[in-house]
Structure formats: C-alpha cells, structure tokens
C-alpha cells in the first residue's frame, strides 16, 4: 500500500518548519541580551538598574516571535 501525502499534511509540515526557523532569531537575540546583561552586572553591579530597559527591548524582540506564531494562522 502506497501512502501519498495530502496537501494538509504538507501544510502542517511547512508551518512547523516555518515556525522553527522563525523562532531561531528571537531565541538567539534574547539569549545574547541576557548573557550581556549578566556579564555587565557581574562587572559593574550599578548596571542592574537598567533591567527595565532590557525588559522593554526583550519584549520588542519577542514581538517578532509572536508575529511568527500568528502568521501560522494566517497562512
């Protein structure tokens, strides 16, 4: 018996690949920002007062991940 993939199967696969590649950028960005912040606080404890600004920037980066997730429902 031969199984042929239907268009819905391929659509689900394509959406999964799209979401995987689309989440790589925000994940790397948040990781690098968190690492840099921890390094800065380790060297200069006064830098911890900039945590609020860091969280705003992280929220902007995570917006890109949210757009990738929302695009799955549009496509």
C-alpha positions as CSV (number, residue, x, y, z in Angstrom):
1,X,0.0,0.0,0.0
2,X,1.4,3.4,-1.0
3,X,0.7,6.5,1.0
4,X,0.6,9.8,-0.7
5,X,0.9,12.9,1.4
6,X,-2.1,15.1,1.2
7,X,-1.9,18.9,0.9
8,X,-3.0,19.3,4.5
9,X,-0.1,17.0,5.7
10,X,2.4,19.1,3.8
11,X,0.8,22.3,5.0
12,X,1.3,21.2,8.6
13,X,4.9,20.3,7.9
14,X,5.6,23.6,6.2
15,X,4.0,25.5,9.1
16,X,6.2,23.6,11.6
17,X,9.3,24.3,9.6
18,X,8.4,28.0,9.3
19,X,7.8,28.3,13.0
20,X,11.0,26.6,13.8
21,X,13.2,28.8,11.6
22,X,11.2,31.9,12.6
23,X,11.8,31.3,16.3
24,X,15.6,30.9,16.0
25,X,16.3,34.6,15.6
26,X,14.3,35.8,18.7
27,X,15.7,33.0,20.8
28,X,19.3,33.8,19.9
29,X,18.6,37.5,20.4
30,X,17.1,37.1,23.9
31,X,19.9,34.8,24.9
32,X,22.6,37.2,23.8
33,X,20.9,40.1,25.5
34,X,20.5,38.2,28.8
35,X,24.1,37.0,28.6
36,X,25.4,40.5,28.0
37,X,23.3,41.9,30.8
38,X,24.6,39.3,33.3
39,X,28.2,40.0,32.2
40,X,27.6,43.7,32.7
41,X,26.1,43.3,36.1
42,X,28.9,41.0,37.1
43,X,31.5,43.6,36.2
44,X,29.5,46.6,37.4
45,X,26.7,46.0,39.9
46,X,25.4,49.5,39.3
47,X,24.3,48.3,35.8
48,X,21.5,46.3,37.4
49,X,19.3,49.5,37.4
50,X,18.9,49.1,33.6
51,X,16.9,45.9,33.9
52,X,13.7,47.7,33.0
53,X,15.2,48.9,29.7
54,X,16.4,45.4,29.0
55,X,13.0,44.0,29.5
56,X,11.5,46.5,27.1
57,X,14.0,45.5,24.4
58,X,13.3,41.8,25.1
59,X,9.6,42.5,24.7
60,X,10.2,44.1,21.3
61,X,12.3,41.0,20.2
62,X,9.6,38.6,21.4
63,X,7.1,40.5,19.3
64,X,8.9,39.1,16.3
65,X,8.3,35.6,17.7
66,X,4.7,36.4,18.3
67,X,4.3,37.5,14.7
68,X,5.8,34.2,13.5
69,X,3.3,32.4,15.7
70,X,0.4,34.5,14.4
71,X,1.4,34.0,10.8
72,X,0.7,30.3,11.1
73,X,-3.0,31.0,11.5
74,X,-3.0,33.4,8.6
75,X,-1.3,31.1,6.1
